[in-house]
Amino acid sequence: MRHALQEIETVLMAPDSDEPSTGTNPEHDENKQPGPLLTKQRSRTWSPEVQPQNFSGLYPRPSGNEIRPEKRQRETRELAMDGNVRQLLARCAEALAENRKEDFKLLEKETRNVVNINGEPIQRLGAYMLEGLVARNETSGTTIYQSMRCREPESKELLSYMRILYDICPYFKFGYMAANGAIAEALRNEDRIHIIDFQIAQGTQWITLIQALAARPGGPPHVRITGIDDPVSKFARGDSLGL
């Protein structure tokens, strides 16, 4: 294998005058300049001017400027009527990338008719993606939270939803149980425990810890939990915890 590689290297690295060493007409070969011939062959093989000729006709793609505005608007309306959220978002991103502000405004307006923060999964996802594109266009990320707020459930309703999610989703339950088990083991000899929880939400994450501490053989310790509310999100507040 190494010998074969050395032979290939010798052939490739040989001087240009040695490469065209064979031919059917020796007299013609003596008068022939090998250097320019080799250069011409290489340029025909690797020249970047030849490559576009091979591929330009295979994937024709007209640029955005070649499409008439009337046709683009008609296609946008058709996509909106079909409810094609993906294509509309792709058109929005393309217009934003090409700095076509007017087209982006039109596409944004049509896309808002088919996305819904409370609709189907594709509509909800589309709503967030559209707001992201709008925020990038207007550089208004600081105000994006207000426009993306969902319908706020009541406190009791939210607590019920969180409890159902905790019961049926092993992802949340496993994380809470693992963390609470480590805390209970580290504080097994403590008589007084004070927990400070930032963004405590509904506090359901402490259920298993309270149960474990209550089952201590020597009796439960004194437990105090301080919840620090998130002043921005009302969802974390629940029963309007104010500290």
Number of C-alpha atoms within 10 A of each C-alpha: 5 7 8 9 10 11 11 12 11 11 12 11 10 11 10 15 11 11 14 14 10 9 9 7 8 11 9 10 14 9 8 12 12 17 14 11 13 15 12 12 11 11 13 13 11 10 11 10 10 12 12 9 10 9 10 10 9 8 7 8 9 8 7 13 9 8 10 9 12 9 10 15 15 11 13 21 17 13 19 20 12 10 17 17 23 15 14 24 19 12 19 25 20 15 18 19 12 13 12 14 14 11 20 22 16 14 24 20 12 22 28 17 13 21 23 17 17 11 12 11 12 15 22 16 16 22 22 17 15 21 19 16 17 20 15 12 17 9 12 12 13 8 10 15 12 8 9 12 11 11 8 10 13 12 17 11 12 17 18 13 13 15 14 11 14 17 11 10 10 11 10 13 16 12 12 18 16 12 14 21 15 12 12 17 11 10 14 12 10 11 11 11 11 10 11 11 13 11 15 20 22 20 15 14 19 17 12 18 19 15 12 15 19 15 11 12 7 8 10 16 17 12 13 11 13 12 19 17 20 16 13 9 12 17 18 20 20 19 15 11 16 10 8
